[in-house]
């Protein structure tokens, strides 16, 4: 059944053994790629969390400063308009600015989240495609 091997040469693995090795290696590669993608997402998540905390603190300080500016602008307008008209003008201007900033910010968050997951998935897909091409040879 098996041919005698010359001394010093290892026996070539059988097709069954090669297929078994391939299956194990593909499974290991997929597991390692998933672990790498998870580690990358965790690292980015930590950075994003720290950044979000700092942005939150900045927002609180900015809101307090903005409140002082609103009172200043309203008081200045109240010198030439009735107080209710000055307050209405300043309030409407702030609502327009708030809507504009919220719209732009939501678009940026959406775009950022897509690029994070697309990077990890494209790397995994590329590895799977490479393994498939190697298996066809």
N, C-alpha and C positions, 0 to 999 in steps of 0.2 A: 504494500500500500504506500508506504513512504519510501522514498529513495534514500539510500544511505548518504549521509552528509560527509563532506570532506572535513578532516580535522581542522579546527581553527575558524570555520565559517559557521555563523549562527543559522539556525533553521528559519526559513522565511515564514512569517505568520500566514495563517489560512485566511480565506475570504471572510469566514464567520468571525474570526478574531479581529480582522480589520474593521468590519462593520460594527462590531461591539465597541472597539476603541473609538471609532468615529462618533457613535451615539454618545458615549461618555464625554468625549471632548466637546461636542456640540452642547450638551447639557451644561457642562462646566462653563463654557464660554457664555452661554445665555445667562446663567446665574451670576457670573462675574460682571457682565455688562449691566444687569439689573442692579447689582450692588453698587456699581460705579455711578449709575444714573441716580440712585437713591442718595448716595453720598453727596453728589453734586447738588441735588435739590435741597438737601439738608443745609449745606454750606450757604447756598444762595438764600435760603429761608432765614438763616440766622442773620445774615447781613441785612436782609430786607427788614427783619424785625428790629434790629438796632437802628436802622435808618428811620423806620416808622416811628420809633419812640422819640428820636431826636426831632423829627418833623412834628410830632404831636406837641412837644414842648415849645417848639418855635411857633406853632399855631396859637397856643395859649397866650404866649407873650405878644404875638401880633394882634390877637383879638383885643387884648387890653389896650395896646397902643392905638388900634383902630377906633376903639371906643372913645379914647381921648380926642382923636382927630375928628370924629363925628360930632362930638360936643362942640369942638372949636369951629368947625365949618357951619354947623347949625346956628351957633351964636353969632357968627359973622353975617350969615344971611338974615338973621332975625333983626339986624340993624336996619335993613332996607325992606324987609317983608314981614308980615305977621309971623309969629313963632310957629303956628301950625303949618303954614306954607313952606317955611324953611325946613322944618322937620320932614314934611312930605317929600320935598325935592331930594333931600339927602337920603332918606330911606329908599326911595325908588332907585336912585343911582346905585346904592349899595346892593339892592336886589338884582339889578341887571348885571353888575360885576360878579356877584356870587354865582349866578346861573352860568355865566360865561366861563368862569374858572372851574366850576364843577363839571361842565361839559368837556372841557379840554382835559381835565384830570382823569375823568373816567375813560376817555379814549386812550390815554397813556398807560393806565393800569391794564386795560384789556390787551393792548399791544405787547406790554412787557410780559404778561403771563403766558401769552401764546408763544413767544420766542423761547421761554424757558423750557416748556414741555416739548416743543418741536425739536430743540437741540438734542435732548436726551433720546427721544424716539427716533430721530434720524440716525443717530449713532448706532442704536440697536438694530435698526433696519439694515444699515450698511453692513454690519457684522453678519447678520443672518444671510444676506445676499451673498457675501463672500464665501460663507460656509456652503451654501447651496451650489455655487459655481465650482468650488473645490470638489464637492461630492460628485458632480457630473463628469469630472475628468477621470 
